[in-house]
């Protein structure tokens, strides 16, 4: 069940075609770390069906403070540095969501 305080988002990233499997590995490993962060309620990574280089990550944090702690964690900087040469553009695109009832 979602609450008004939760921070919910999707992150989209496009790997260079030749690095897609490495990006999947990095995101999968990172998911294990993030799911153990205090305040993380979901971190689920998907590949877009039929586009093996495109990834979507669905994330839920208990609140803004938990999300900010996630962003400032050293593992986040490590992941972004590792992804930088493997992906198109400037890394991931974040879309923040609000539940509609």
C-alpha distances in whole Angstrom, upper triangle without the diagonal:
4,7,10,12,10,13,12,15,17,21,23,27,30,32,36,36,39,36,33,33,33,30,28,29,29,25,25,26,24,21,22,23,20,17,19,19,18,15,14,11,12,15,16,20,21,25,25,27,31,31,31,31,28,25,21,19,15,14,11,12,11,14,17,19,17,18,21,22,21,23,26,26,29,28,26,30,31,29,30,34,34,32,34,37,35,33,34,34,33,30,26,25,22,20,17,14,13,10,12,12
4,7,8,7,9,9,12,15,18,21,25,28,31,34,35,37,35,32,32,32,29,27,29,28,24,24,26,24,20,22,22,19,17,19,18,17,13,13,10,11,15,16,19,21,24,25,27,30,30,30,30,27,23,20,17,14,12,9,10,9,11,14,16,15,15,18,20,19,21,24,24,27,26,24,28,29,27,28,32,32,30,32,35,33,31,32,32,30,27,24,22,19,17,14,11,9,8,10,11
4,5,6,9,10,14,17,20,23,27,30,33,36,38,40,37,34,35,35,31,30,31,30,26,27,28,25,22,24,24,20,19,20,19,17,13,14,12,14,17,19,22,24,27,28,30,33,33,33,33,29,26,22,20,16,14,11,10,8,9,12,15,14,14,18,19,19,21,23,24,28,27,25,28,30,28,29,32,33,32,33,37,35,33,34,33,31,29,25,23,20,18,14,12,10,8,11,12
4,6,8,10,13,17,20,23,27,30,33,36,38,40,37,35,36,36,32,31,33,31,27,28,29,26,24,26,25,21,21,22,20,18,15,15,14,16,18,21,23,25,28,28,31,34,33,34,33,30,27,23,21,17,15,12,11,10,9,11,14,14,14,17,19,19,20,23,24,28,27,25,28,30,29,28,32,33,32,33,36,35,33,33,32,30,28,25,23,19,17,13,11,8,8,11,12
4,7,9,13,17,19,23,26,29,32,36,37,39,36,34,35,34,31,30,31,29,26,27,27,24,22,24,23,19,18,20,17,15,11,13,12,15,17,20,23,25,28,29,32,35,34,34,33,29,26,23,20,17,14,11,9,7,5,7,10,10,11,13,15,16,17,19,21,24,24,22,25,28,26,26,30,31,30,31,35,34,32,32,31,29,27,23,22,18,17,13,12,10,11,14,15
4,6,10,13,16,19,23,26,29,32,34,36,33,31,31,31,27,26,27,26,22,23,24,21,19,20,19,16,15,17,15,13,9,10,9,11,13,16,19,21,24,25,28,31,30,30,29,26,23,19,16,13,10,7,6,5,4,7,10,9,9,12,14,13,15,18,19,22,22,20,23,25,23,23,27,28,27,28,32,31,29,29,28,26,24,21,19,16,14,11,10,9,10,13,15
4,7,10,13,16,19,23,25,29,31,33,30,28,29,28,24,24,25,23,20,21,22,19,17,19,18,14,15,17,14,13,10,10,10,11,12,15,17,19,22,23,26,29,27,27,26,23,20,16,14,11,8,6,5,6,5,6,9,8,7,10,12,11,12,15,17,20,19,17,20,22,20,20,24,25,23,25,28,27,25,26,25,22,20,17,16,12,11,8,8,8,10,14,17
4,7,10,14,17,20,23,27,28,30,28,25,26,26,22,21,23,21,18,19,21,18,16,18,18,14,14,17,15,15,12,10,10,9,10,12,14,16,19,19,22,25,24,24,23,20,17,13,11,8,6,4,6,9,9,10,13,11,9,12,14,13,14,17,18,21,20,17,20,22,20,20,23,24,22,24,27,26,23,24,23,21,19,15,14,10,9,6,5,7,9,12,15
4,7,10,13,17,19,23,25,27,24,22,23,23,19,19,21,19,16,17,19,16,15,18,18,14,15,18,16,17,14,12,12,10,10,11,12,14,16,17,20,23,21,21,20,17,14,10,8,6,5,7,9,12,12,12,15,13,10,13,15,13,13,17,18,20,19,16,18,20,18,17,21,22,19,21,24,22,20,20,19,18,15,12,10,7,5,4,5,9,11,14,17
4,6,10,13,16,20,21,24,21,19,20,20,17,16,18,17,13,15,18,15,14,17,17,14,15,18,18,19,17,14,13,11,9,10,9,10,13,13,16,19,17,18,16,13,10,7,5,5,6,9,12,15,15,15,18,16,13,15,17,14,14,18,19,21,19,16,18,20,17,16,20,20,17,18,21,19,17,17,17,16,13,10,8,6,5,7,8,11,13,16,19
4,7,10,13,16,18,21,18,16,18,17,14,14,16,14,11,14,16,13,13,16,16,14,15,19,18,20,18,15,15,13,10,10,9,10,12,12,16,18,16,16,14,11,8,6,5,7,8,11,13,17,17,16,18,17,13,15,17,14,13,16,17,18,16,13,15,17,14,12,16,16,13,15,18,16,13,14,14,12,10,6,5,5,6,9,11,15,17,20,23
4,7,10,13,15,18,16,13,16,16,12,12,16,14,12,14,17,15,14,18,19,16,18,21,21,23,21,18,19,16,13,12,10,10,10,10,14,15,13,13,11,7,6,5,6,9,11,15,17,21,21,20,22,20,17,19,20,17,16,19,20,21,18,15,17,18,14,13,16,16,13,14,16,14,11,11,11,11,8,5,5,7,8,11,13,17,19,21,25
4,6,10,12,14,12,10,13,13,9,10,14,12,10,14,16,14,15,18,19,17,19,22,22,24,23,20,21,18,15,14,11,10,10,10,14,15,12,11,8,6,5,7,8,12,14,17,20,23,23,22,24,22,19,20,21,18,17,20,20,20,18,15,16,16,13,11,14,13,10,11,12,10,7,8,9,9,6,5,7,9,12,15,17,21,23,25,28
4,7,8,11,10,8,12,12,9,11,14,13,12,15,17,17,17,21,21,20,22,25,25,28,27,24,24,21,18,16,13,12,10,10,13,13,9,9,6,5,6,9,12,15,17,21,23,27,27,26,28,26,23,24,25,22,20,23,23,23,20,18,18,18,15,13,15,14,10,11,12,9,6,6,8,10,8,8,9,12,15,18,20,24,26,28,31
4,6,8,6,5,9,9,7,9,12,11,11,14,16,16,17,20,21,20,23,25,25,29,28,25,26,22,19,17,14,13,11,12,14,14,10,9,5,6,8,11,13,17,19,23,25,29,29,28,29,27,24,25,26,22,21,23,23,22,20,18,18,17,14,13,14,12,8,10,9,6,4,6,9,11,9,10,12,15,18,21,23,27,29,31,34
4,6,5,6,10,10,9,12,14,14,14,17,19,19,20,23,24,24,26,29,29,32,32,29,29,26,22,21,17,16,14,14,16,15,11,10,7,9,11,15,17,21,23,27,29,33,33,32,33,31,28,28,29,26,24,26,26,25,22,20,20,19,16,15,15,13,10,10,9,6,5,6,10,12,11,13,15,19,21,25,27,31,32,35,38
4,5,5,9,10,10,12,14,15,16,18,20,20,21,24,25,25,27,30,30,34,33,30,31,27,23,21,18,16,13,13,14,13,9,8,5,9,12,16,18,22,24,28,30,34,35,34,35,33,30,31,32,28,27,29,28,27,24,23,23,22,19,18,18,16,13,14,12,9,9,9,13,16,15,16,18,21,23,27,28,32,33,35,38
4,6,8,9,10,12,13,14,16,18,19,20,22,24,25,26,28,30,31,34,34,31,32,28,25,23,19,18,15,16,17,15,13,10,8,12,14,18,20,24,26,30,32,36,36,36,36,34,31,32,32,29,28,30,29,27,24,23,23,21,18,18,18,15,13,14,11,9,10,11,15,17,16,18,20,23,26,29,31,35,36,38,41
4,6,5,6,9,10,11,12,14,16,16,18,21,22,22,24,27,27,31,31,28,29,25,22,20,16,16,13,15,17,16,13,10,8,11,12,16,17,21,23,27,29,32,33,32,33,31,28,29,29,25,24,26,25,23,20,19,19,17,15,15,15,11,10,11,9,6,8,10,14,15,14,15,18,21,24,27,29,32,34,36,39
4,5,5,6,9,10,11,12,14,15,16,19,20,21,22,25,26,29,29,26,26,23,19,17,13,12,10,12,13,13,10,7,5,8,9,13,15,18,21,24,27,30,31,31,32,29,26,28,28,24,23,26,24,23,20,19,20,18,15,15,16,13,10,13,12,8,8,11,14,16,13,14,17,19,22,24,26,30,31,33,36
4,5,5,6,9,10,11,12,14,15,17,19,20,21,24,25,29,29,25,26,22,19,17,13,13,10,13,14,14,12,9,8,11,11,14,15,19,21,25,27,30,32,32,32,29,27,29,28,24,24,26,25,23,20,19,20,18,15,16,17,13,12,15,14,10,11,14,18,19,16,16,19,21,24,26,28,31,32,35,37
4,5,5,6,9,10,11,12,14,16,17,18,20,22,23,27,27,24,25,22,18,17,14,14,13,16,17,18,15,12,10,12,12,15,16,19,21,24,26,30,31,30,31,28,25,27,26,22,22,24,22,20,17,17,17,15,12,13,14,10,9,12,11,8,10,14,17,17,14,15,19,21,24,26,28,31,33,36,38
4,5,5,6,8,10,10,12,15,16,16,18,20,21,25,25,21,23,19,16,14,11,12,10,13,16,16,14,10,9,10,9,12,12,16,17,21,23,26,27,27,27,25,22,23,23,20,19,21,20,18,15,14,15,13,10,11,12,9,7,10,10,7,8,11,14,14,11,12,15,17,20,22,24,28,29,32,35
4,6,5,6,9,10,10,13,15,15,16,19,20,24,24,20,21,17,14,12,9,9,8,12,14,15,13,9,9,10,8,11,11,14,16,20,22,25,27,27,27,24,22,24,24,20,20,22,20,20,16,16,17,15,12,13,15,12,10,14,14,11,11,14,17,17,14,14,16,18,20,22,24,27,28,31,33
4,6,5,6,8,10,11,13,14,16,18,19,23,24,20,21,18,15,13,11,12,12,15,17,18,16,13,12,13,12,14,13,17,18,21,23,26,28,28,28,25,23,24,23,20,20,22,20,19,15,15,17,14,11,14,15,11,11,14,15,12,13,17,19,19,16,16,19,20,23,24,26,29,30,33,36
4,5,5,6,9,10,11,12,14,16,17,21,22,18,20,17,13,13,11,13,13,16,19,20,18,15,13,14,12,13,12,16,16,19,20,24,25,25,25,22,20,21,20,17,17,18,16,15,11,11,13,10,7,10,11,8,8,12,13,10,12,15,17,17,13,13,17,18,21,22,24,28,29,32,35
4,5,5,6,9,10,10,12,14,15,19,19,16,17,14,10,9,7,10,11,14,17,19,16,14,13,12,9,10,9,12,12,16,17,21,22,22,23,19,17,19,18,15,15,17,15,15,12,11,13,12,8,10,13,10,9,13,14,12,12,15,17,16,12,12,15,15,18,19,21,24,25,29,31
4,5,5,7,9,10,11,13,15,18,19,16,16,13,10,9,7,10,11,15,17,19,18,15,14,14,11,12,10,13,13,16,18,21,23,24,24,20,19,21,20,16,17,19,17,17,13,13,16,14,11,14,16,13,13,16,18,15,16,19,21,20,16,15,18,18,20,21,22,25,26,29,31
4,5,6,7,9,10,12,14,17,19,16,17,14,11,11,11,13,15,18,21,23,21,18,17,17,14,15,13,15,15,18,19,22,23,24,23,20,19,20,19,15,17,18,15,15,11,12,14,12,10,13,15,12,13,16,18,16,17,20,22,21,17,17,20,20,22,23,25,27,28,32,34
4,5,5,6,9,10,11,15,16,13,15,13,9,10,10,13,15,18,21,23,21,19,18,17,14,14,11,13,12,15,15,19,20,20,20,17,15,17,15,12,13,14,12,12,8,8,11,10,7,10,13,11,11,15,17,15,16,19,20,19,15,14,17,17,19,20,22,25,26,29,32
4,5,5,6,9,10,13,14,11,12,9,6,7,8,11,14,17,20,22,21,18,18,17,13,12,9,11,10,12,13,16,18,19,19,16,14,17,15,12,14,16,13,14,11,11,14,13,11,13,16,15,14,17,20,18,18,21,22,20,17,15,17,16,18,19,20,22,23,27,29
4,6,5,7,9,13,14,11,12,11,9,10,11,14,17,20,23,25,24,21,21,20,17,16,13,14,13,14,15,17,20,21,20,16,16,18,16,13,16,17,14,15,11,12,16,14,13,16,18,16,17,20,22,20,21,24,25,24,20,19,21,20,22,22,23,25,26,29,31
4,6,5,7,11,12,10,12,12,10,12,13,17,19,22,25,28,26,23,22,21,18,17,14,15,13,14,14,16,18,19,18,14,14,16,13,10,13,14,10,11,8,10,13,12,11,14,16,15,16,19,21,20,21,24,25,23,19,18,20,19,21,21,23,25,26,30,32
4,5,5,9,10,7,9,9,7,10,11,15,18,21,24,27,25,23,22,20,17,15,12,12,9,11,10,13,15,15,15,11,11,13,11,8,10,12,10,11,9,9,13,13,11,14,16,16,16,19,22,21,20,23,23,21,18,16,18,16,18,18,19,21,22,26,28
4,6,8,9,6,7,7,6,9,12,15,18,21,24,27,26,24,23,22,18,16,12,12,10,10,10,12,15,16,16,12,12,15,13,10,13,15,13,15,12,13,16,16,15,17,20,19,19,22,25,23,23,26,26,24,21,19,20,18,19,19,19,21,21,25,27
4,6,9,7,9,10,10,13,15,19,22,25,28,30,29,27,26,25,21,20,16,15,13,13,12,13,16,17,16,12,13,15,12,11,14,15,12,14,12,13,17,17,16,18,21,20,21,24,27,25,25,28,29,26,23,21,23,21,22,21,22,24,24,28,29
4,6,6,9,10,10,14,16,20,23,26,29,32,30,28,27,25,22,20,16,15,12,11,9,11,13,14,12,8,10,11,9,7,11,12,9,12,11,11,15,15,15,17,20,20,20,23,26,25,25,28,28,25,22,20,21,19,21,19,20,22,23,27,28
4,6,9,11,12,16,19,22,26,28,31,34,33,31,30,28,24,22,18,17,13,12,9,9,11,12,10,7,10,11,9,9,12,13,11,14,14,14,18,19,18,20,23,23,24,26,29,29,28,30,30,27,24,23,23,21,22,20,21,21,22,26,27
4,6,9,11,15,18,21,25,27,30,33,31,30,29,27,23,21,17,15,11,9,5,5,7,9,8,5,8,10,9,9,12,13,13,16,16,15,19,20,19,21,24,24,24,26,30,29,28,30,29,27,24,21,22,19,19,17,17,18,19,22,24
4,6,8,11,14,18,21,23,26,29,28,27,26,23,20,17,13,11,8,6,5,6,9,11,11,7,8,11,10,8,12,14,13,16,14,14,17,18,17,19,22,22,21,24,27,26,25,27,27,24,21,19,19,17,17,15,16,17,18,21,23
4,7,10,14,17,20,22,25,28,27,26,26,23,19,17,13,10,8,5,5,7,10,13,13,10,10,14,13,12,15,17,16,19,18,17,20,21,20,21,24,24,23,26,29,27,26,28,28,26,23,20,20,17,17,15,15,16,15,19,20
4,6,10,13,16,18,21,24,23,22,22,20,16,13,10,7,5,5,7,10,12,14,15,12,12,15,15,12,15,18,17,19,17,16,19,20,18,19,23,22,21,24,26,25,23,25,26,24,21,18,18,15,15,14,14,15,15,19,20
4,7,10,14,16,19,22,21,19,19,17,13,10,7,6,5,7,9,12,14,16,16,13,12,15,15,11,13,16,15,17,14,13,17,17,14,16,19,19,17,20,23,21,20,22,22,21,17,15,16,14,14,14,14,17,17,21,23
4,7,10,13,15,18,18,16,16,14,10,8,6,5,7,9,12,15,18,19,20,17,15,18,18,15,17,20,18,20,17,16,19,19,16,17,20,19,17,20,23,20,19,21,22,21,18,15,16,14,15,15,15,18,18,21,23
4,7,10,12,15,14,13,13,11,7,6,4,6,9,12,15,18,20,21,22,19,17,20,20,16,17,20,19,20,17,15,18,18,14,15,19,17,15,18,20,17,16,18,19,19,15,13,14,14,15,16,16,19,20,23,25
4,6,9,12,11,10,11,9,6,5,6,8,11,15,18,21,23,24,25,22,20,23,23,20,20,24,22,23,20,18,21,21,17,18,21,19,16,19,20,17,16,17,19,19,16,14,15,15,15,17,17,20,21,23,25
4,6,9,7,6,7,6,4,6,9,11,15,18,21,25,26,27,28,26,23,25,26,22,22,26,25,25,22,20,22,21,18,18,21,19,16,18,19,15,14,15,18,19,16,14,15,16,17,19,20,23,23,25,28
4,6,5,6,8,5,6,7,10,13,16,20,23,26,27,28,30,27,25,27,28,24,24,28,27,28,25,23,24,24,20,20,23,21,18,20,21,17,15,15,18,19,16,14,15,16,16,19,19,22,23,24,26
4,6,7,10,9,9,11,14,15,19,22,26,29,31,31,33,31,28,31,31,28,28,31,31,31,28,26,28,27,24,24,26,24,21,23,23,20,18,18,21,23,20,18,18,20,19,22,22,25,25,26,28
4,6,9,9,11,13,16,19,22,26,29,32,34,34,36,33,31,33,34,30,30,33,33,33,30,28,29,29,25,25,27,25,21,23,23,19,18,18,20,23,21,19,20,22,22,25,25,28,28,29,31
4,6,6,9,11,15,17,21,24,28,31,32,32,34,32,29,31,32,28,27,31,30,30,27,25,26,26,22,22,23,21,18,20,19,16,14,14,17,19,17,16,17,19,20,23,23,27,27,29,31
4,6,8,11,14,17,20,24,27,31,32,32,33,31,28,30,30,27,26,29,28,28,25,23,24,23,20,20,21,19,16,18,17,14,13,14,17,19,16,16,17,19,21,24,24,28,29,30,33
4,7,10,13,17,20,23,26,30,31,30,32,29,26,28,28,25,24,27,26,26,23,21,22,21,17,17,18,16,13,14,14,10,9,10,13,15,13,13,14,17,19,22,23,27,28,30,33
4,7,10,14,17,20,23,27,27,27,29,27,23,25,26,23,22,25,25,25,22,20,21,21,17,16,18,17,13,15,15,12,10,10,12,14,12,11,12,14,15,18,20,23,25,26,29
4,7,10,13,17,20,23,24,24,26,23,20,22,23,19,19,22,22,22,19,17,19,18,15,14,17,16,12,15,16,13,11,12,14,14,11,9,11,12,13,16,17,21,22,24,27
4,7,10,13,16,20,21,21,23,20,18,20,21,18,17,21,21,22,19,16,19,19,15,15,18,17,14,16,18,16,13,14,15,15,12,9,10,10,11,13,14,17,18,21,23
4,6,10,13,17,18,18,20,17,14,17,18,14,15,18,18,19,16,14,17,17,14,14,18,17,14,17,19,17,15,16,17,16,13,10,10,9,10,12,13,16,17,20,23
4,7,10,14,15,16,18,15,13,16,17,14,15,19,18,20,18,16,19,20,16,17,20,20,18,20,23,20,18,19,20,19,16,12,12,10,10,10,10,13,14,17,19
4,7,10,12,12,14,12,9,13,14,11,12,16,15,18,16,14,17,18,16,16,20,20,18,20,23,22,20,21,21,19,16,13,13,10,10,10,10,12,14,17,19
4,7,9,10,12,10,8,12,13,11,13,16,16,19,17,16,19,21,18,19,23,23,21,23,27,25,23,25,24,22,20,16,16,13,12,10,10,11,12,16,18
4,5,7,9,6,6,9,10,9,11,14,14,17,16,15,18,20,18,19,23,23,22,24,28,26,25,26,26,23,21,18,17,14,14,11,12,13,14,18,19
4,7,8,6,8,11,11,11,14,16,16,20,19,18,21,23,22,23,26,27,26,28,31,30,29,30,29,27,24,21,21,17,17,14,14,13,14,18,19
4,5,5,6,9,10,11,13,15,16,19,20,18,21,23,22,22,26,27,26,27,31,30,29,30,29,26,24,21,20,16,16,13,13,13,14,18,19
4,5,5,6,9,10,10,12,14,18,18,16,19,22,21,20,24,25,25,25,29,29,27,28,26,23,22,19,18,15,15,12,13,13,16,19,21
4,5,5,6,9,10,11,12,16,17,15,18,20,20,20,23,25,25,26,30,30,28,29,28,25,23,21,20,17,18,15,17,17,19,22,25
4,5,5,6,9,10,11,14,15,13,16,19,18,19,22,23,23,24,28,28,26,28,27,24,22,19,19,16,17,15,16,17,18,22,24
4,5,5,6,9,10,14,14,11,14,17,16,16,19,21,20,21,25,25,23,24,23,20,18,16,16,13,14,12,13,15,17,21,23
4,5,5,6,9,12,13,11,13,16,16,16,18,20,20,21,25,25,24,25,23,20,18,17,17,14,15,14,16,18,20,24,26
4,5,5,6,10,11,10,12,15,15,16,18,20,20,21,25,25,24,26,25,22,20,18,19,16,18,17,19,20,22,26,28
4,6,5,9,9,7,10,12,12,13,16,17,17,19,22,22,21,23,22,19,17,15,16,14,16,15,17,19,21,25,28
4,6,8,9,6,8,11,11,11,13,15,15,16,20,20,19,21,20,16,14,13,14,12,15,14,17,20,22,26,29
4,6,8,7,8,11,12,12,14,16,17,17,21,22,21,23,22,18,17,16,17,16,19,18,21,23,25,29,32
4,5,6,7,9,10,11,13,15,16,17,21,21,21,23,23,20,17,17,19,17,20,20,22,24,27,30,33
4,5,5,6,9,10,11,13,14,16,19,19,20,23,22,19,17,17,20,19,22,22,25,27,30,33,36
4,5,5,6,9,10,10,12,14,17,17,18,21,21,18,15,16,18,18,21,21,24,27,29,32,35
4,5,5,6,9,10,11,12,16,16,16,18,18,15,12,12,15,14,17,18,21,24,26,29,32
4,5,5,6,9,10,11,14,15,15,18,17,14,12,13,16,16,19,20,23,26,29,32,35
4,6,5,6,9,10,13,13,15,18,18,15,13,14,17,18,22,23,26,29,31,34,37
4,5,5,6,9,11,11,12,15,16,13,10,11,15,15,19,20,23,26,28,32,35
4,5,5,6,9,10,10,13,12,10,7,9,12,13,17,19,22,25,28,31,34
4,6,5,8,10,11,13,13,11,9,12,15,17,21,23,26,29,32,35,38
4,6,7,8,10,13,14,13,10,13,16,18,22,24,27,30,32,35,38
4,6,5,6,10,11,10,7,9,13,15,19,21,24,28,30,33,36
4,6,6,8,9,7,6,10,13,16,19,22,25,29,31,34,37
4,6,8,10,10,9,12,16,19,22,25,28,32,34,37,40
4,7,10,11,9,12,15,18,21,24,27,30,33,35,38
4,7,8,6,9,12,15,18,21,24,28,30,32,35
4,7,7,9,11,15,17,21,24,27,30,32,35
4,6,8,9,13,16,19,22,26,29,31,34
4,7,8,11,15,18,21,25,28,30,34
4,7,10,13,16,19,23,26,28,32
4,6,10,13,16,19,22,25,28
4,7,10,13,17,19,22,25
4,6,10,13,16,19,22
4,6,10,13,15,19
4,7,10,13,16
4,7,9,13
4,6,10
4,6
4
